[in-house]
Amino acid sequence: MRAVLTAVLAMLTLLATGTTPAGAASSQSSLPGGKANFVITQGFLRAGSTQNWVRLGTYQFKANGTVSANTYLWWQRNPEGRQATGVVPDSSCSTKAGNSKSRVRACDVLTAAGFKGSPDESRTGTYTLAGNVVSIRWKIAQTWTEKWRVQLSPDRKLARLDFASSTLATNGYGYGSNAPLTTRRAMSSVRAFAGTLKQDLVSWAGNRIVKSDGQVFKQSSFRNCATTTWCLTYLQPSSPGACQKSGGCPNFGGGTRKNVSSIQYYLTKISNTDRRDTMWHWCTCLAMESKQFCYSGNSHIKPLLQIIDDKGAFRGWAGAEASFYPGARSKDMMAVFRVSDFR
């Protein structure tokens, strides 16, 4: 009887004060932006260093103040090669002829080593919210803390994490919603996205850091593939800065008599059951210089995780570049970036 009376008194206290008794479960308001499931990209990118790394993965927050992470890691300390996805775009969106000026070459799309498998790392931690700042402390052997500023999209269907600080990382981007991490959108939906996607990027190459903001991503320029529907392709006809004579194409690149500065772009799904996509691109002239049909050299490989909002709609990607050059760390290309309509 006394237990029943105690419970009734506790409930009356809750109704009267609007407070939650100690030990009771918190609501979604205690989650970052009210969202539980996030895709995250972050990296240690420092000019002059060859110990750089990038991580791409997911964070899952619970209302009890705990957080878990599953991430892929690519590190200059352990450089890895490129991995074939097994996806070759069909003839509707690619060609087996090398002289096409409208369709990419029919090549097996490459991605970063390990991205076709399970994440490299799993860890747990705790988090606190103070205003719009979420602070995370990971339970690992060394001290690893992070702070992110939380912003809600105008439609409140998506939360954005703006990197503030970390004891290990230098840069990062994140997006979250309450859509399950198993929710993803088909490539046809990606291409049909009606909003404007823009890319913000921090990259490392040649011992230098480059930041680029607001670059428009033209998803509608890609071709849908009729048979390999999980793949999109785009042959960018020319590029003003890349694929030049001075950039490794002395015989065929822009500025030469041949003047080939086109770029082969491939965008493909990695998994049916989670957010993984990947992008691969390279200068056509590099394959020509190497007398190759599909370029096997230092192409750009960019693992991606789809950003999905509360309604299950596609809103872009969080991504990382992990393009390691055989035997020469100074020629690696590494980056963390976001492509989204909410920036």
N, C-alpha and C positions, 0 to 999 in steps of 0.2 A: 504494500500500500504506500509506504514511504517513497519507494522508487517511482511509482506512478505520479505521486504528488510532486516530486522533484522534477520529473520530466515536464509536467504541466506548467510549473513555475518557470522553467527554462524557456518554454515556448512563449509564455506570456511576456517574459523579458524581451525575447527576440522581436515580438510584434510591437511592443511598446517603444523600443529603442531603435529598431531597424538595424541592429548590429548582429554579427554572426558569433555564436558562442565559440570559445577556444576549442580547437580541434575539429571544428566542422569543416566540410569541404568548401573550397572557394568556388565562385562562379567563373564564367569565362572572362569577366572583367579583370581578373587577376592575371590573364594571359597577355602577352605583348600585343597591343592593339586588339585584344579579344580574339586572337588567332592562335591556333595550336601547331600548324604544320608549315614549315619553312624550307625553302631551297636557299642554299648559302654558297657563295664563292668567296674565298679569301686567300691571301698570299703574303709571303715574306718576299718583297721585291725591293732590292736596295742597289743603287748604282755602285759599280766597282766590286760587288760581291759575286761569287760563284757558288754560294750556298743557298740560293733562292729556292722557294717551293711554292706550289699552289695546291689548294684543297677545294674540292667541289663535293657537296653532299646535302644532307637534310638535317634539320634540327626539329625535334618534337618536344613542345612544352606541355607540361601538365599543371593544372591549377593548384597542385600541392607544393609548387615551388621547385620541382625537379625538371631536368631537361636531358634529353639523350641525343646523340649525334651518330650518324653513319656517313663517313666521308671517304672519298678517293684522294690519294696523295701522290703528287709527282714532284720529285726533288732532284736538284742538280747533284746532290750527293750520291744519288742512285739513278742515273739517267737511263731511260727505257726507250726502246724503239717504237715504231708505229705498228698498229695491229689492224689487219683487214677485218672489215665487218661482214664480209660475205654478200654485200649488197652491190649489185651492178645495175645501174639504171637501164631500163629497157629502151628500145629503139624509138619510142615516141618522144623521149626527152634526152636522148644521147645519140652518139654516132660512133661507128667503127672506122670512119674515115678521118684522117688527120687534118683535113683542110677546111672543115666546117667553120663558118663564122657565126652560126646561130645556135648550135647545140654543143654541149660538152662532150668530151670523149667518154666512151663506155668503159669505165674503170671501176675496179673494186674499191669502194669508198674506204678510206683509212680513218682510224681514230687513235686516241692515246692508248698505250698498252695498259691492259687491265680493266678498261672501262666496260668491256662486254661482260665482265664477271661481277662478283659481289664487291661491296666497298672494302677498302683496305683496313679501315679503322672503325671501331665502335667505342664510344665513351659515354659516361654519364656525368652529370654535374647538378648544381643548384643555381637558381637565379632569383634576383630581386628586381622589383620595379619601383622607380622613384620618378614620378611625373611621367615624362615620355622617354625615359632612359631605362633600358634593361641591362643589368649587369650579370654576367655568367662567370661561375668559377667551376672549372672542370676538375674532376677527381682523378688526377693522374700524378705521377711521381714528381714532376716539376710543377712550378707555379704557372698556371695558364688561366688568365682572366681576360674577359672581353667586355666592352661596352658598346652598345648600339643605340642610336636614337630611333624611336618608333614613330612612323607617320602613317596615317590612314588615308587611303585614296578618297576622293570626293564622293564616290558612291558607297564607301565604307565596306566594299567587298574584298579589299586587299590591304595588307599592311606591308610597309616597306621598312627595312632596317638599314639605316645609314651608319656606316662604320665610324666609331668615335675613337676607340683605342683598344689595344691588346698587348699583353706581355710578349706575344710571339709573332703576331701578324702585323703587317704595315698597312694593308688595304683590304677592303671587302665590300660585298653587296649582298643583300638578302631580301626575300619576299615571302609572305606567308598568308595563309587563309585557313579556313576550316574544311576545305575539300581534302579528302583522303590523299595520301601520297601515291596511291595506286591510280588516281584519276589523271588521265592525260588526254590530249586532243590529237586527232589524226592530222596528217600533213595537209590534207585538203582544207581543214579548218585553219591551219597555220597560214596557208597561202591566202585564204579568203578573209583573214582578219581585217576589219574595216578601219581600225585605228592607225595612228602613226607610231611606229616603233622607232626608238632612237637608242643608239649605243653610247655608253660611257665606259671607258677603258683605262686601265693602268697597265702598261706593258714594260717588260725588260728585254733588251736586245743589245748586244755589243757593249755590255757594261753600262748602258744608259737606261734611264727611266723616261718613258714618254706617256703623257696623259692626253686623252682625247675625249671630249664630251660632245654629245648632241649629234653624232653622225647618224643620218637617217638610214634605216635598214629597209630595203625595198623588197619586202616579201612577195609582193604581187608581180615582180619581175621574174620570179622563178617559174619553171614549167612544172605542172603536175605530170607525173609519170602514169601512163595508162595501166600498166601491168604491175610494176613495182610501185604501187600507190603509196608506200611508206617512204618514198624518196622524192625530193624536189631538186631541180637542177637549174643552173643559170650560167650562161657564158657571157660574162661582162665583156663587151666588144673592145674596150680600150681603157687604160688607166693612166692618169696624168703623172703619177709619181712612182708607181710600182712597175715592175717588168721592163725596166729601162736597160740600155746598153751598159750603164755604170752599175747596174744591180745584178750582174751575173749573166747577162745575155748579150755578149759582144757581137754576135753574128746575126741574131734574129730579133733582139728586143727593140723597144721604142727608141728612136733616135738613130737606128741603123737603116740600111736600104730596105730591109724586109719590114721593119717597123711593126713588129708584132708585140702588142702590149695588152693582149686579152688575158682574162683570168677565168679559170675553170672553178666553179662553185658547186658543191654537193651538200645537201642537207638531208639527213636521214634519221629515221627512228632506230633506236637501239633495243628498246624493250616494249613489249605489249602491256606490261604489268606495273610500270612505274614511269617516272618523268624523263627518262634518259633519251636524248637525241644527240646527234653529233654533226659538226660542220667541218668540211675539208675543202681547202682551196689552194691553188698554185698557179703560177704564171705559165701560160702555154709555151712561151719561148724557152723556159728552162728544160722542158721535155725535148724540145727541138734541139737545143744545144747538146743534150745528152744522147740524142738519137733514140729517144724512147717515145712510146705512144702514151703510156701512163707514167707520170713522173714518180720516181722512187727516191728522190733526194729530199732536201729539207723543206718539205711542204708544211703548210699550216694545218695543224689538227686541233680542233676546239670542241671538247666535250661540253654538252649542254644539259641543263635541267629545265623543263618547262615551268613557267610561272602560271599557276591556275588560281582563279579567284573563288570566292565562296559559292558561286553559281556554276562552277565547273568550266568557266570560259577561259580560253587561252589569252594570256596577257604578256607573253614574251619569254625570255630565258635568263637564267643566271649561268654564266659560262666561265671556262678557264682555257688557256692555251698552254700546252705542254709539248712543245716541238723541240726535241733534243737533237743536236747535230752530232754525228758519230765522232767521238774523240776530241771535240773542241767545245768547251763550255762557253767560250766567248761568242760562239755562233748560235747558241740556243735562243729560242724565242718563247717567252713565258708571259702570261697575262692573266688578270682577272677582269671580268667585264659583266655588264648587264645590257640586255636589249629589251626595252619595255616601253609601254605607253604611259607609265606612272613613274616619273623620275624626280 
